[in-house]
Amino acid sequence: MTTLADLSLAQAAASVRERKVSPIELVDACLGRIEKVESLINAFITIDRDRTRDTAVTLADEAERGEFRGPLHGVPVAVKDIFDVEGLPTTAASKILADASPAPRDSACVERLRAAGAIILGKLNLHEWAFGATGVDSHVGPARNAWDLERVTGGSSSGSGTSVAAGECFAALGTDTGGSIRIPASLCGIVGLKPTFGRISRRGVFPLSWSLDHVGPMARTVEDTALVLQAVAGHDPADRSSIDEPVPDYAGTLSKGLSGLRIGVPDSFFFDGLDPDVDSGVRKAIGVLKELGSGVQSISLPLIDEMPTALTCIMLPESLAIHRRWMQTRPDDYSENVRYRLELGSTFNAVEYVEAQRFRDLAVERWASEVFDKVDLIATASTLRAAPLIESSDLSATMGLIRLTNPLNLLGIPAISVPCGFTRDGLPFGMQLAARWWDEATVLRAAHAYEQASTWKDRGPDLSGA
């Protein structure tokens, strides 16, 4: 049965502003959905029920007086449990931080969500330390895919993906170092955006890799994703990685259409080894983009085969540096897979790390001059296949899941996953669209045009009989 929890974020926000729905009703709808499905999907680590209800009462009173804090006034959202939320512990789904003290202040993104009027429901499950693509390794147990409870959600923003898909919250924040927003978005049948590196502040977010981490929104529609991005994007002088770049009106450009847009389809790498259902679905989706007025052409991507190795040479040593003291004093408190990957960080020397960073600069230069002078967007699959079974998820599954996403983290360009089909087993998968640096608007515009021309957004998981 459809409830308020099934509204899009845009619909929920408009209903509050038009005084058709109270923030209290939205909170009750989300908490009701959580009560119904949380024992099945294990999406949350902490649910802040009392403060959520108190905040809803305050925002409801303000709405009645015609006072609105921002475009998300009264809308319940949630954040991955590596974002600091004042008064709640940040555990990173780890044994080491399981008994962490409450955070003394909000992360920058949570500050901005609150300033926009959003209500923070709580903290979401993740792959331990945000270091994995399946969502299976977590101190509180794996998050489960709302489309099939025996399958992974994708990670590391696992709880973010499945909670949004199941209607527990209207949107969520995740992080993406090698695909950790786009992978769960693809496997859970929702929208997930990795913006340009430096577009969103990472202050108050526990890091995985300083030079590769991105923060981004996850939601059920592209419009919802744009609204959340609008709320959290922008320069933060307190974050050295934050770039002072103008923030456009993302929602205002969604409906510009695709006429004249140049879309490149890679001639290698991104279509190698795709599951046949995914291959067919993504190619059909690209055909829709062409029908909507864009030009589609084959394109060669310089240095693409070497880019995953360069990312690994950067990410693993940086991750080990972050975890060095705990790896020395509490190595057995890491899951086996995460500890193994951290240990691999010690196998890279300083020369290899520096060479990888120099290669990164070269790749950025080559893509700027050889790719984005020819096309406005790159279109690929988001993942090689749909969600694997939890019992079969291992490091090889992780390597397969990150293959199509992690090169774009090395470049730092904006990329989105938008639902574009289902396998014959009824599992969702996504199309990935990427653009030049700072051009999230074009990524969102193209994803929105495709979404409006398809019916995937109208389908959701059925947990009623689970």
N, C-alpha and C positions, 0 to 999 in steps of 0.2 A: 504494500500500500504506500502510495506517495505521501510524504509528509513535508513539513517545512525544511527538514534537513536535506531534501533532494533538490531544493532550489539552487540555481547558480549563485555564486557570490554577488554578481551584479544584480540579480533579481532580489536577493535578500537585502542588499544595501538600499536599493530603490524602494522596497517595501517599508523599510524603516523610515526613510526620508519622507515618504508619502503618508506615514503614520497608519499604514494598513497592518503592520506587524510590529510588535515590540521587541527590543533586544532580549527581554526576558523570555519571550516565546522562542526566539532563535536559540538561545542558550539551552532552554529546556528540551528543544527538539534534538540538539546535538548530544546533550547528556543522555537523553532517552535512547538515541541510536547507539551511543557508546555502551550503555547498559545492556543493550540487546546483542551487540556483535563483538564487543571487545574480547570476551573470553574465547572467541573463535580466531580473531586475527592478531591479537597481541600487539597492537599498534602503539599503545602508550606506555611510557615508563612512569610518568607522574601526571595525575589529573588534578587540577587546582579547583575543585568544585566550589568551595566556599567563596574564594575571592572572585571566581568567575561569576557567581550569582550576585555578589555584592556589586561588582562592576556593572553588570547588566541592569541592576536597579538604578544605579546612578545615571547610566547612559539613557535609560528609558525616560527618566525624569527630564533630562536635558532635551530629548527629542520632543517630549510633550510641550516644552517651552519654545520649540523651534530652534534650539541650539544644537549644532552638529559640529563635532570636532574635525571631521574630515570625511573623505569618500567611503571609508569602511566603518562608519559609525554604527556600533552595535552588532557587528558581524563577528562570530566566533572563529578563530583560527588557532593553529598550533605550530610548534617549532620543534625541530630536531633537537635531541638532548645533547647537543654540544653548544647551543646558544644559551648564554646566561640569561636567566629570568630572575629578577629580584625576589628573594624569599624562597626560591626552589633550588635544590641541588642540581649540579650539572654532572652527570655520571658517565657520559659517553658510552653507555651500555657496557661498562667495564666493571670487573671485580675490584680493581684498584680504587676507583672513585665511587664505589657503591654506597659508601657512608660519607660522602662529601658534605661539607657544610653548605647551607643555603647561600646562594650568590648574593653579594651585598648590593648589586645594582644590575640593571638591565643591559644586555648587549645593545649595540647601536641600532640593529634592525628591530629589536623588540621596542626600543624607545620610539622608533618611527612608526611602527604598527600602532602603538598606543596613541601616538599623536594623530594618526589618521582615524582613530575611533575604534580600532579593532579590539576584540576581547580575546585574551590569551587563555585558551582552555588548558594547556599543559605542555608537557615535554614528550616527544615521540621517540620510539624505539629506532635503533640503527644497527648496522654492522659495527661491532666493537671498535671504538676509536675512529670510526668512519673509514676503516681500513679494509674494505672488501666490497665486492659487487653483488653478493647474493642476499645479504641481510640475515644469514643463518647464524653467524657467530655473534652472540649477544649474551651478556650475563643474565638477562631476564628471559632468555629463550628467543627463538626466531620469530620475527613478524611473518604472518602468513598472507598469501595472496588472496584477496577477496573474491577473485574469479575462480580459484581452485585452491582450497586450503592445504593441499598437499604440495603446493608449488611455492617457489621462492617469490618474493616481491621484487627482487632486484635490490641493489644497495649502492652506496651505503645508506641512503635516505629511505630505508625500508618502511619504517612506520609512517613517514610522510606520504609515501606512495599509496599504501593500502588504506590509510585512514581517510584520505581524500576520496579514493575510489568507493569506499564503503559509506560515505556520507557522515562520518563522525565529525568532520569540520569542513568549513567552506574553502579553505586553502591552507597550505602549510609552507614553511620554509625548509629548504634542504641545503646541502653543500655539495659541491661537485669538483673533485680533484682529477678524476679520470673518467667521469661519466655518472657520478653518484646521484645526480638529479634526473638525467635523461634516461638512464637504464630503468629505475623503478617507474618512471612515467610511462615508458614503453610497455613494460611487463604488466603494469596495473591499469592500463587503458586510460591514462589521464594526460594532461599537458604539463611539461616541465621545461623550464628555461634556465640555461646557464648564460648569464650576461657576459659582457666584456670584462676581462680581468680589471679590477679597480672600480667598476661601476657601483658596487654595493659595498659598504663598509663591513669589515670582518672583525671590528673591535668587539671583544666579548664573546668570540667564537673560538672554541678550542681547535687548534690547527692540526692538520695532517701533513701538509707540505706548504711552507710559507710562500713559495713562488708559483704555486699551481692551484691553490684553493680558490674556489668561487662560491659565493652565496647566491641563491636564486629561489624563485617562487614555483610552487606546484599547485595546480588547481584543476577543476573539471573542464573548464573552457579556456580558450585563448583570451577572451575578454577579461575573464577573472584573473588570469595570469598577468595581463597588462596592468590591471588595477593595483595588484599587489606590488608589482615592479615599480609603479609610479610612487607608491607609498614609501618604499624602502631605498630607492636609488638616490644617488647624490653624494657629493663630496663630504668627507668627514675628516677635518683637520687632525683629529686624534688618531687616525689610522694612516700609517705611512704608505700603505699600499693603495689607499683611496686616491683616485685621480679627479682633479677639478675639471670635469667635462660637463657641458650643458646637458640637462635632462629634458628631452622633448616630451610632448604630450602623446604618450603611447596610445591611449584609448582613442584620442582624437584622429589618429591616422589609420586605424584598423580597417576602415571601409573604403580606402582609396582605390582598391582594385589592383589587378596585376598587369594591366595593359603596359607593354613596353618593358616589363621586368625581364632581365636576362637570368636564366637558371642554368647552371652547369651540372651535368650528370657525370661523375667521375668514370673514366674509362678503365680503371683498375683499382684494386685494393678494397674499396667499399662495397663492391658487389661480388667479391670472391667468397665462396663458401656459404652463401645465404641459404637458409631453409627455403624450399620451393614456395611455400605459402607466403612467406615474408617477401621473397623476391617478386612474386606476382603482384602482391598487394601494393608494394612500394612503387613498382613501375606503373600500375594503374593510377596511383595517387599523383605521380608526376604527370601522367597523361591528363588528369583533371586540371592541374596547374596550367598546362598548355592550353586546354580548352577555355580557361578563364582569361586568356590573353597574354600569357607570358611566352617568351621565346625560350625554347629548350635546346641545349647543345651539349655535345660531349666535350669533356675537358680533361686535360692531363694535370695532375697535381704534383708539383715538384717536391722531391725529398720525402714523399709520403711513406715509403717503405721503411725509412730509417727513423721516423718520428717516434713510434712507440718505444724503441730502445732508448732514445734520448730522454724521453719522459721518465722512464724507469731509472735512468742514471741520475736524475734530479730528485725524483720523489722518494726513493728508498733511503738515500743518505740523509735527506732533510727529515724524514720521518724518524729515523733512528736517533738523530740529534735531539729531537723533541722528547723522545722516550728514553734517552740514555740512562738517566738516574734510576728509573723504574726497571729497566732491563738489567741493570746491575744489581738491584736490591730485591726485586720481586718478579723475576722472569717467569716463574711458574703460575703467576696470576694472569697471564695472557692466554688467550685461546691458542691452540697449537698452530693454526694457520696464520694468525696475526703475528705471533712470536717468530715464526719461520720467515715471514716477509720482512720483519724488522731486522732479523739477523742478517738477511741478505744485504741490508744497507751497509754493513761493514765490509762487504766484498768489493766496493767501489773505492778507488783512491781519489785524491784531490784532483789529479790531472784529468781523470775521466769525468768528474763532476764539472770542472771548468770547461772542458771540451763540449760537454752536453749543453751547457748554457750558451756557449758561443755558437753551437749548431742551431740552437733555438733562435738566436738573433738572425742567423742566416735564413732559416725557414720563414720567419716573419717577413724578412725583406723580399724573399723570392715569391711568397704568396701575395704580398702587396703589389708586386710589379707584374707577376705572371698569371695570377688567378683573378684577383678582384679588379684588374683593368679590363678583363674580358666578360665577367659575369657579376651579377649582383648577389646571387645566392648559389649555394651548393645544396643539392638534394640527394640524400642517401637514406638507407634504413637506419634506424636508431640502434637496433641490436640484430645480431645474426639470426636469432630465433626467438620464439616466445619463451615463457618462463619454464625452466627445468624443474624437476621434482626436487624437493628439499633433500631427500635422501641421496640424490646423485650430485649434489652441489659440492664441488671441491675446487682446488686451485685451478684446474684446467677449465672448469666452468667459469670461474672468474676471468681468466684470460680471454675466453670467448666472448663474455659479456662486454668487456671494456674495449674490444678491438676497434669498434667503429666510433667510439666517443673520445678516447684519450688523446688522439692527435690534435683535437681541437682545444684541449686544455693546454697543450704545449704552446699553441699559437695565441691563446687568450681571446679568441673571437667569440661572438655570441652565437649560441646554437639552441634550438628548441626541438623537443620531441612532441609530435602531435599524433593522436591515434589515427591509424589509416587502415585498419583491417583486423580480421580474426583468422586464426588457423582453423583447419577442419575440426580441431578439438575444442574450438570455442575460446581460445586464448587470444588476448589482444596483443598487438604490436604497433610500433610507431614509425613515422617518417621523421627523419632529422633534417632540419633546414638550418644552414649557417650562413652568416654574412660577414662583411668586413667589420673591423673594429668600430665600436660605438654605434653600430647600426641595428640595434635591437628592434627599432621601429619597422624596418623592412622584414625582419624575421617574423615578427608578430603579425604584420599585415598579410604576408603570404600564408602563414599558418591559419589565420582567421578566415581568409578567402577559401582555403581548402575545407576547413571545418564547416563553413556555412554551405558548401556545395556537397557535403557528404552527410551521412546519418549516424556516424560512429558515436558522436557526442550524446545521442539519444539512448544509447544502450548502457546499462550499468549491471554490476554483478548482483546476483540474487542469493542473499544469505538467509532467506526466510525459512528454507527447509534444512539448513545446515545443522 
